Amino acid sequence: MTPPRPGRDRGLVRPYVVTEGRAHPTRNTVDLVTLVMAVRNRPLSGLNPEKRRVMELCGGGALSVAEVAAHLSLAVSVTKVLLCDLIDSGHLTARPPVPKAQRPDAQLLQEVLHGLRSRF
């Protein structure tokens, strides 16, 4: 049997304690690629250590839900509960990721190319 790794064996109670007994976030709009950013000048009093750590992480810029979960070494489901609590309290803002640019229509590109060639 291998010895437990430090910091990885946190027991079965911890996620329940971190989320204050809740298993589901307050909103269904947060997924793995949702970006969260800290709102400046919000008081951190009353926040548990995990929520304070989220505020520190997101203070430097936008992070995805998956990135926050990895930094905290918490399950994504637990992280979503924490993030939704912070969004509800006004400590974080969330937005969907920037969508990939759609490829332009090939016909449009041909017309642009034809127009450029005709001018030169």
N, C-alpha and C positions, 0 to 999 in steps of 0.2 A: 504494500500500500504506500502510495506516495504521500509525503507530508503536505498539508494545505499550504498554498502560496499566501504570503502576507498580503493583506489588503483585498484578497479575492473572496475569502470565505467570510461572508458577512451574516450568515444565518438566514433563517426563513422569515423571521419577524421583521427585519429591516424595511423591506418595501412597504409593508402594511403601516409601519410607524411613519415612514417618510411621507406617505400620501394621506396620513391621518385617517386611515381605514377605508379610503375610497379606491375603487378598482378602475374607474372610468373618468376621463377628463370631462370638464363641464361643457366642452364644445367639440363638435366633430369636424371642425375645419382645419385641424392641425394634423399633418402627415409627416413622413420622414424628411421631405425636402422643403417644408415650410421654413422660411427664414425668420428668426426672432432677433430683435434688437432691444437693448436696454433704453429706457426713457431716462434722461438725465434729471438730476435733482429730485429724485423720489426718495423718501425716507426708507431706510432699511431696517428700522426698528420693528420688531415683531416677526421678522422673517426667520425661518429655521435655517440651520447651516447650509443645507442643500440649495435653498432658494437664494441665499446670499452668494453662494458659489456661482449659481447661474447668472446673477447680476454682474459678478466680476468677469465671468467669461464673455458675456454679451456686451460689456462696456467697451470693448475694443472694436466692435463692429458686428455685422450680421453673421449669425451661425445657423446652420440647419439643425433641425430637431435631432437628427442622427449624430451630428457632431457634438451637440451638448450631451447627449446620452453617453457617447464614448468618453468624453472628458470627465464626466461624473462617475463613470463605471456603473451606471444604473441601467436597468431594462428600459427599452423605449417606452413601454406602457407607463412605467413609473415617471419617466421624464415628461411625458405628455401631460400627466396630471399636474406636475409641478409647474410646467410652462403655462398651462391654461389658468392656473391659480394666479400666476404673475401677470398674465394678460388681463384677467378679470380685475385685478387690483390696480391696473394702470402702470405697473412696473416695466412691462415689456410691450412692444408692438410686434405684430406678426404680419407677414405678407407672403403670398405664394411666390415661388421662385420665378425669375424672369424666364419667360418661355423661350424656347429655341426659335431663332429666326426662321421664318418659313422660306423655303427656297422659292425664288422667283420663277414665274412661268417661263419655260424654254422659248415659247413663241415671242414673249415680250423681249427677252434677251436678244433674239434674232433681229427683231425690229430695231432695237437700239443699236446693235452692231451695224445693221444696214444703214441706218441714219448717220452714224459716225463715219462710215466709209464714204458715203455720198458727199460729205462735207470736206473730205481731205483728198 
